[in-house]
């Protein structure tokens, strides 16, 4: 049960960061500095999501 809870928490956080990063990147297309920050958030969200999925299949 603990593994499922940990998986769900990381999956929700990762997907949330990924969606927020992509959404704000599309919103602030003209600002180059914001694009770097939001793309970093999107990449971190993707890594967390992928890590949660890999964790779920290995445990």
Secondary structure, 3 states (H helix, E strand, C coil): CHHHHHHHHHHHHHHHHHHHHHHHHHHCCCCHHHHHHHHHHHHHHHHHHHHHHHHHHHC
